[in-house]
Structures are given as C-alpha cells and as structure tokens.
Amino acid sequence: MVGAVSPSSKHLMRKMLTNINFKTATVIVEFGPGTGVFTREIVQRMRPDCMLVVFELHDSFYIKLREEFKHDSRVIIRNESAEHISSVLKELNKNQADAVISSLPLANFPSELIQTILQHCKQVLSQNGKYIQFQYSLTSKKYLQQYFNSVQINFTGRNIPPAFIYTCSNAPKIS
Ligand SMILES: C[S@@+](CC[C@H](N)C(=O)[O-])C[C@H]1O[C@@H](n2cnc3c(N)ncnc32)[C@H](O)[C@@H]1O
C-alpha cells in the first residue's frame, strides 16, 4: 500500500509543486501524503481561503497528519481511498479542484482502480486544473494519456529511488 522505501526528497517535492498556481488555487487535493512531505509545503504556500483535501488510507499516517493539522481549518484529512474524490468534494460543497497531487503507488494498483481514480479526477478538475503524479517507472503513462489531453514527463535523480513526475491537464490544446 505504501509503495516506497523512504519519504520523498525536498527536491522531488519542489518539482511536484512547481506547476501549481498557488495564487489562484482555491481547492487542492492530495492523494497519499504518507509522512506529509508535500502536505507541509502545500499548506505553507496555499491561500488563506484555499481548502486542501487529503486522502490517506494508512491509519497511522492519517492519525499523525490529522493531529499535526488539527488547528488549520483549511486542511481536511480523510482516512479514505482516493477513488472517493468526487463524493468527498461534493460533501464539502466543492464542485471542482484546481490541482490533484498524487503519490499513489499506481504501479501496485489493479487497472480498474487506476481507471476509476483517473476518471473521477478528470471529472472534478477545473478547466486549467492539473493532475500531478510521481512514479518510479513509466508504467502508468498509458493510463494518464488515456484520461488527459496533455501529459508532460519530468525526471529527477535527486530522490531515492529516482522518480518521474507527470503533469497532466485537460486544457484545450493550442494548435
Ligand atoms: C509512495 S507513498 C508516498 C508518501 C509521501 N507522499 C511521499 O512522497 O513521501 C504512497 C502513499 O499512498 C497511500 N495510499 C495507498 N493507496 C491509497 C489510496 N487508495 N488512497 C489514498 N492513499 C493511498 C499510502 O498509504 C502511502 O502513504
């Protein structure tokens, strides 16, 4: 379920967050925060009126993060699977998300689960919204290309293991 040997590096974290417009984002979603390497930085950078909705399945990570952010009313932490993104946003009276930052170990997931998660993300992302995912291989590329118009791939060797960063969007292509 965790799919990693150690928490992500600060270098990977910066690369993951570089394409998010924190000046305009009012709803950000994070999948699989683990120990919270990305979460802490998102919370630092996000607007005072932005909501961060976090999905973490692992009980002990969930409990620690809930404790850490209990005084920040902008942060909603759910002990639920990422595939529930649409229903959870609806429950929170949010129709759209400006960014989804995902650390989910897609390579370990069954194909149906990947497709369900990506289908829901595609539905809830705003027109210029971004789905940003890191992986240790290129095996998920075909799924991301199935659901998003644009899939940009970056790489960093400054993480253990080295990682690919996918930045996906459905913004109309400019020809
Ligand atoms: C590779 S770890 C990443 C942790 C952290 N974001 C980092 O980069 O160091 C993946 C995380 O996804 C969580 N996870 C796995 N399946 C999930 C699911 N279906 N929904 C939400 N979280 C999930 C795991 O519990 C784990 O915390």
PDBQT file of the ligand as one rigid body, heavy atoms in Angstrom, charges set to zero:
ROOT
HETATM    1  C1  LIG A 201       4.693   6.251  -2.079  1.00  0.00    +0.000 C 
HETATM    2  S1  LIG A 201       3.857   6.686  -0.562  1.00  0.00    +0.000 S 
HETATM    3  C2  LIG A 201       4.096   8.435  -0.678  1.00  0.00    +0.000 C 
HETATM    4  C3  LIG A 201       4.187   9.168   0.637  1.00  0.00    +0.000 C 
HETATM    5  C4  LIG A 201       4.573  10.658   0.539  1.00  0.00    +0.000 C 
HETATM    6  N1  LIG A 201       3.640  11.437  -0.263  1.00  0.00    +0.000 N 
HETATM    7  C5  LIG A 201       5.951  10.845  -0.032  1.00  0.00    +0.000 C 
HETATM    8  O1  LIG A 201       6.060  11.176  -1.223  1.00  0.00    +0.000 OA
HETATM    9  O2  LIG A 201       6.930  10.640   0.710  1.00  0.00    +0.000 OA
HETATM   10  C6  LIG A 201       2.173   6.375  -1.039  1.00  0.00    +0.000 C 
HETATM   11  C7  LIG A 201       1.090   6.733  -0.022  1.00  0.00    +0.000 C 
HETATM   12  O3  LIG A 201      -0.188   6.472  -0.609  1.00  0.00    +0.000 OA
HETATM   13  C8  LIG A 201      -1.060   5.921   0.389  1.00  0.00    +0.000 C 
HETATM   14  N2  LIG A 201      -2.124   5.203  -0.315  1.00  0.00    +0.000 N 
HETATM   15  C9  LIG A 201      -2.038   3.993  -0.956  1.00  0.00    +0.000 A 
HETATM   16  N3  LIG A 201      -3.192   3.696  -1.546  1.00  0.00    +0.000 NA
HETATM   17  C10 LIG A 201      -4.049   4.744  -1.315  1.00  0.00    +0.000 A 
HETATM   18  C11 LIG A 201      -5.391   5.030  -1.705  1.00  0.00    +0.000 A 
HETATM   19  N4  LIG A 201      -6.095   4.170  -2.461  1.00  0.00    +0.000 N 
HETATM   20  N5  LIG A 201      -5.939   6.202  -1.299  1.00  0.00    +0.000 NA
HETATM   21  C12 LIG A 201      -5.230   7.081  -0.527  1.00  0.00    +0.000 A 
HETATM   22  N6  LIG A 201      -3.957   6.858  -0.123  1.00  0.00    +0.000 NA
HETATM   23  C13 LIG A 201      -3.370   5.702  -0.512  1.00  0.00    +0.000 A 
HETATM   24  C14 LIG A 201      -0.130   5.057   1.213  1.00  0.00    +0.000 C 
HETATM   25  O4  LIG A 201      -0.665   4.762   2.475  1.00  0.00    +0.000 OA
HETATM   26  C15 LIG A 201       1.131   5.941   1.273  1.00  0.00    +0.000 C 
HETATM   27  O5  LIG A 201       1.064   6.831   2.359  1.00  0.00    +0.000 OA
ENDROOT
TORSDOF 0
